[in-house]
Amino acid sequence: MFEHLNLKQKFTILLLVILVVGLSVSGLVLSSLLRRNATSEITSKALALIDTMSSVRQYTITQVTPELKDKLADKFLPQTVAGYSAREVFDILRQKPEYRDFFYKEATLNPSNLRDKADSFETTIVERFQNEKNLKELSGFRSMSSGDIFYIARPLTVSKQACLECHSQPENAPKTMIDQYGSANGFNWQLHQTVAAQIISIPASQVINKANESSFQIIGLVSAIFVAAIFLVNTFLNRQVVLPLKYLTRVAEEVSTGHMDVEFNELSNDEIGKLAKAFKRMKLSLEMAMKRIKRTHGNTGS
């Protein structure tokens, strides 16, 4: 079937095949690249949130807790707990649309508040931080019943002696704290011990959708450019190749039927023009040959 098509149709099909194959291959590569870029962008935002929460913790430990220390004997104040302050600030931050899908947890192996208790997956993360001292960050995807999530985690280490006032031994902790959380959990911490992981998570669909949105936009733009290129190539091909060839074919057919008064005009200096010159020389040769034949027949007849 391909051999029965004209030149313009063949070029159009060839360009369409190149378009389909090119978009298929580039789409796969582009999708992977954009997903990596989307992951990198969300990672940067998540790390900024972790740094913010770390700053809140530092502020609470160094400035808030010392000021309220005397009141702890009479009443436990959760505002003096760095983790509590970080969660409260993050909950306020999540009221903004751009942070609504982010979640923050200080996943702890032995917390006072069981709300911070690390699950089995988070426990693995904390234990890796404990065993690999040089490991400062982990990220990846995690499957949950609600769907896949992307997470990034950093170790949380007991860096201040003040933290041990509430987490060393139950008898050293404020009585009001024991009354609220009990004495079974959140104790026997050691200075410089990694006890938890700060984890920022976001639904994986946010990463994928962001990458797909960018991918569709770029592929759409490339497709539009390629379709425009096909149109321009076809227009150029029609004017510079197809129409001149049709003209040469028509003139050659007239010459072949004996109409020697037609001329092969030189249309250009390219290959089509050279073909026209060749046809013109062939026509002259044919005219000379016909004249010789006529002279020969004329002499024979006389």
Secondary structure in CASP SS format (residue, H / E / C, confidence):
PFRMAT SS
TARGET T0000
AUTHOR 0000-0000-0000
METHOD secondary structure of the structure
MODEL  1
M C 1.00
F H 1.00
E H 1.00
H H 1.00
L C 1.00
N C 1.00
L H 1.00
K H 1.00
Q H 1.00
K H 1.00
F H 1.00
T H 1.00
I H 1.00
L H 1.00
L H 1.00
L H 1.00
V H 1.00
I H 1.00
L H 1.00
V H 1.00
V H 1.00
G H 1.00
L H 1.00
S H 1.00
V H 1.00
S H 1.00
G H 1.00
L H 1.00
V H 1.00
L H 1.00
S H 1.00
S H 1.00
L H 1.00
L H 1.00
R H 1.00
R H 1.00
N H 1.00
A H 1.00
T H 1.00
S H 1.00
E H 1.00
I H 1.00
T H 1.00
S H 1.00
K H 1.00
A H 1.00
L H 1.00
A H 1.00
L H 1.00
I H 1.00
D H 1.00
T H 1.00
M H 1.00
S H 1.00
S H 1.00
V H 1.00
R H 1.00
Q H 1.00
Y H 1.00
T H 1.00
I H 1.00
T H 1.00
Q H 1.00
V H 1.00
T H 1.00
P H 1.00
E H 1.00
L H 1.00
K H 1.00
D H 1.00
K H 1.00
L H 1.00
A H 1.00
D C 1.00
K C 1.00
F C 1.00
L C 1.00
P H 1.00
Q H 1.00
T H 1.00
V C 1.00
A H 1.00
G H 1.00
Y H 1.00
S H 1.00
A H 1.00
R H 1.00
E H 1.00
V H 1.00
F H 1.00
D H 1.00
I H 1.00
L H 1.00
R C 1.00
Q C 1.00
K C 1.00
P H 1.00
E H 1.00
Y H 1.00
R C 1.00
D C 1.00
F C 1.00
F E 1.00
Y E 1.00
K E 1.00
E E 1.00
A E 1.00
T E 1.00
L C 1.00
N C 1.00
P C 1.00
S C 1.00
N C 1.00
L H 1.00
R H 1.00
D H 1.00
K E 1.00
A C 1.00
D C 1.00
S H 1.00
F H 1.00
E H 1.00
T H 1.00
T H 1.00
I H 1.00
V H 1.00
E H 1.00
R H 1.00
F H 1.00
Q H 1.00
N H 1.00
E C 1.00
K C 1.00
N C 1.00
L C 1.00
K C 1.00
E C 1.00
L E 1.00
S E 1.00
G E 1.00
F E 1.00
R E 1.00
S E 1.00
M E 1.00
S C 1.00
S C 1.00
G E 1.00
D E 1.00
I E 1.00
F E 1.00
Y E 1.00
I E 1.00
A E 1.00
R E 1.00
P E 1.00
L E 1.00
T E 1.00
V C 1.00
S C 1.00
K C 1.00
Q H 1.00
A H 1.00
C H 1.00
L H 1.00
E H 1.00
C H 1.00
H H 1.00
S C 1.00
Q C 1.00
P H 1.00
E H 1.00
N H 1.00
A C 1.00
P C 1.00
K H 1.00
T H 1.00
M H 1.00
I H 1.00
D H 1.00
Q H 1.00
Y H 1.00
G C 1.00
S C 1.00
A C 1.00
N C 1.00
G C 1.00
F C 1.00
N C 1.00
W C 1.00
Q C 1.00
L C 1.00
H C 1.00
Q C 1.00
T E 1.00
V E 1.00
A E 1.00
A E 1.00
Q E 1.00
I E 1.00
I E 1.00
S E 1.00
I E 1.00
P E 1.00
A H 1.00
S H 1.00
Q H 1.00
V H 1.00
I H 1.00
N H 1.00
K H 1.00
A H 1.00
N H 1.00
E H 1.00
S H 1.00
S H 1.00
F H 1.00
Q H 1.00
I H 1.00
I H 1.00
G H 1.00
L H 1.00
V H 1.00
S H 1.00
A H 1.00
I H 1.00
F H 1.00
V H 1.00
A H 1.00
A H 1.00
I H 1.00
F H 1.00
L H 1.00
V H 1.00
N H 1.00
T H 1.00
F H 1.00
L H 1.00
N H 1.00
R H 1.00
Q H 1.00
V H 1.00
V H 1.00
L H 1.00
P H 1.00
L H 1.00
K H 1.00
Y H 1.00
L H 1.00
T H 1.00
R H 1.00
V H 1.00
A H 1.00
E H 1.00
E H 1.00
V H 1.00
S H 1.00
T C 1.00
G C 1.00
H C 1.00
M C 1.00
D C 1.00
V C 1.00
E C 1.00
F C 1.00
N C 1.00
E C 1.00
L C 1.00
S C 1.00
N C 1.00
D C 1.00
E H 1.00
I H 1.00
G H 1.00
K H 1.00
L H 1.00
A H 1.00
K H 1.00
A H 1.00
F H 1.00
K H 1.00
R H 1.00
M H 1.00
K H 1.00
L H 1.00
S H 1.00
L H 1.00
E H 1.00
M H 1.00
A H 1.00
M H 1.00
K H 1.00
R H 1.00
I H 1.00
K H 1.00
R H 1.00
T H 1.00
H H 1.00
G H 1.00
N H 1.00
T H 1.00
G H 1.00
S C 1.00
END
